[in-house]
Amino acid sequence: MTQIAAAGAFELGGKTVNRMGYGAMQLAGPGVFGPPRDKDEAVAVLREAVASGVNHIDTSDYYGPHVTNQLIREALQPYPDDLTIVTKVGAVRGEDASWNPAITPADLTRAVHDNLRNLAVDAMEVVNLRRMGDGHGPTEGSLAAQFEALAELQRQGLIRHLGLSNVTSAQVAEARAIAPVACVQNMYNIAQRRDDALIDELAALGVAYVPFFPLGGFSPLQAQALTEAAATLGATPLQVALAWLLARAPNVLLIPGTSSRAHLRENLAAAELSLPAEIRARLDTIGAPERVVAS
Ligand SMILES: NC(=O)c1ccc[n+]([C@@H]2O[C@H](COP(=O)([O-])OP(=O)(O)OC[C@H]3O[C@@H](n4cnc5c(N)ncnc54)[C@H](OP(=O)(O)O)[C@@H]3O)[C@@H](O)[C@H]2O)c1
């Protein structure tokens, strides 16, 4: 079995988690809406992830909605003591599967209670405030009212640790002035490196950075340099993409998503893949910011 501990561990909220985790979004039906195509496989994926050493699972009650949390509850209760389940709030799904902002204090409170009920826990370990921003990228603007609402739920004991998703560096600073921030979850992968500076900033603060779409999201990553590195290393291109993220910084925690055990095994095995310096240097060129040429 893969030794996922080979990728190391990092503090997330109150616990230390393996850097190789799992994202549950793919377990809901097509378009992250409705029940899974194969429920038995979804339950098996969750059980195998935990049996393989995964102790960090990312979810939201708006996946489905409710579907992934109910699957997690069915598959994993009683939850292992070392398991950290991270959820996110800030949106609701329309009947047409649309994703709509839901950020009033009442919306956020309802969302936290939805997570507690569907996961059957008394308190959430980590709740991320997910800003809608501009699709999968953040836009500036104060999040104080929303983060203060979650900090109040933390004071009430419903949330142990707070995080942020789809945010800018300025928004991280604004939130940290209100309450400690355990993690930041933004879009980032070998080809999409808008957050390079933020990752370094958070690493210096000891705050976990959790990239979403680590494999490229709904269209898995493809690049010549990935294919070549994979051939050299006897790995798959997506394993190389995950190994690159693990090598990026020690505070980067992975939550690759999949609905299949075969893909889960492939992804977890990336924990044992180390990248020689020359291969890393070539991979760095895939998403490197364009050089500014002085005129
Ligand atoms: N904070 C946010 O706003 C936000 C947004 C998006 C996602 N997330 C979180 O981040 C997690 C990861 O993102 P994601 O699941 O959207 O994208 P991802 O991990 O980048 O990629 C998932 C996609 O890759 C496929 N895949 C996975 N492993 C594969 C493999 N070994 N070979 C070939 N294809 C493979 C999956 O299909 P199969 O099911 O067929 O394997 C799925 O289509 C999510 O599960 C969710 O928990 C957060």
The ligand as an ORCA input file, in Angstrom:
! r2SCAN-3c Opt
* xyz 0 1
  N     -12.875     26.105     -2.482
  C     -13.411     25.953     -3.659
  O     -14.018     26.857     -4.195
  C     -13.301     24.656     -4.374
  C     -13.585     24.582     -5.750
  C     -13.425     23.368     -6.377
  C     -13.014     22.257     -5.681
  N     -12.757     22.338     -4.345
  C     -12.261     21.183     -3.575
  O     -11.049     20.769     -4.163
  C     -11.091     19.371     -4.446
  C     -10.224     19.080     -5.655
  O     -10.718     19.727     -6.792
  P     -11.536     18.975     -7.927
  O     -11.947     17.626     -7.440
  O     -12.578     19.892     -8.415
  O     -10.482     18.887     -9.088
  P      -9.121     18.066     -9.284
  O      -8.765     17.339     -8.058
  O      -8.161     19.016     -9.889
  O      -9.525     17.056    -10.447
  C     -10.622     16.211    -10.354
  C     -10.896     15.689    -11.764
  O      -9.808     14.896    -12.193
  C     -10.238     13.547    -12.415
  N      -9.206     12.692    -11.860
  C      -8.841     12.567    -10.567
  N      -7.809     11.711    -10.434
  C      -7.512     11.297    -11.676
  C      -6.552     10.400    -12.193
  N      -5.680      9.804    -11.383
  N      -6.530     10.177    -13.528
  C      -7.402     10.798    -14.348
  N      -8.350     11.664    -13.924
  C      -8.399     11.902    -12.594
  C     -11.556     13.406    -11.693
  O     -12.383     12.478    -12.349
  P     -12.706     11.025    -11.711
  O     -13.782     11.248    -10.704
  O     -13.133     10.239    -12.899
  O     -11.431     10.519    -11.117
  C     -12.121     14.818    -11.823
  O     -12.718     15.010    -13.086
  C     -12.578     19.112     -4.658
  O     -12.878     17.730     -4.556
  C     -13.200     19.982     -3.605
  O     -13.205     19.297     -2.346
  C     -12.876     23.530     -3.697
*
